[in-house]
Amino acid sequence: MTETEKGKLAKGKRRARRIRKLITWLVILALLGGALYFFVWPGLSAGATTTYGQYSASRGSISNAMSFSGTISVVNNETLTSENAATVRRIYVAEGEKVTANQRLMRLSDGTLIKASFDGEVNELSVAEGDEVGANASLIQIVDFENLKVSMRVDEYSVAKLYVGQECDITVTALSQTVESTISHINRIAAGGGATAYYTVTAEFAATSAVLPGMAVTVTIPEEEANDVIILNRDALSFSMGNNAYVLMKDESGEMQETAVTLGVSNDRFIEITSGLNEGDTVYVVVDNTTESSSGLASLFSSLTGSTETTTQTNSMPNMGSGMGGGNFGGGNFSGGAPSMR
């Protein structure tokens, strides 16, 4: 055999080895593809589990209100004094005694008769009969404890929502007592400096004997309200990319469908549904959407290597039919159960 023939024979053998190696790899790839199709894909597709929270639409009322802190002070308060140096000849009242306007309170040696300017109560007597007093000396203090007022600081973002005559509720913190009132005055000159301007707003009210000046209060001013309407927990709502509200409901076949709803008055927990739901309707919201499986790639890996491993895969929310994306008001407690649906 010539050298040329020997070279051709060696070249043919190398080509045959490459062909056999290529065929071997094709067979291995075909086996792997079959294993993926029959073992991995069924595990990935069958393991998807969506968990839903369940809520019910009910009938009720919703109201919103602004709330401010304040303190109680008196509306009418006077301390009567002597005009000249004199001696206290007669005192006609005692501390704690109720008095009326123009009632005589005290007589001085110079003939001055001290009288009350308004209906109130003797809060303090500073002198006794026979005392000598100088000019402008304090003699007696009269306070109206029945008609009080509350002063509160309202920030610049809220003051425009207030007006004289607006109804409000005043709750005395120490007594857990609430009385009705109206705003009597708004001082439109800001009090104090700082980055945010504050304005003094006053509300007057008739007090009981237990309510005293200086006590802290909370003033609640109603805003929007809706009575005897369909309401829903805010956590049950989802929103599309266009910020349109919808809820998930089951159709006749048990599949989840998106139902558009129109919203009304809301507070921190509930929202009015003006259209889209009826009283007693059950709605759902996606709580969890995960896959936990020991099949698929993990099973194949363990069968090839002899090891054991668990994988977790998170899938996106399934399409409910109208192209709306999911988005909720946030977490929170939900009523009813949370059934798992496949």
Secondary structure, 3 states (H helix, E strand, C coil): CCHHHHHHHHHHHHHHHHHHHHHHHHHHHHHHHHHHHHHHHHHHHHCEEEEEEEEECEEEEEEEEEEEEEEEEECCEEEEECCCCEEEEEECCCCCCEECCCCEEEEECCCCEEECCCCEEEEEECCCCCCEECCCCEEEEEECCCEEEEEEEEECCCHHHCCCCCEEEEEECCCCEEEEEEEEEECCCCCCCCCCCEEEEEEEEECCCCCCCCCEEEEEEEEEEEEEEEEEEHHHCEECCCCCEEEEEECCCCCEEEEECEEEEECCCEEEEEECCCCCCEEEEEEEEEEEECCHHHHHHHHHHCCCCCEEEECCCCCCCCCCCCCECCCCCCCCCCCEEC
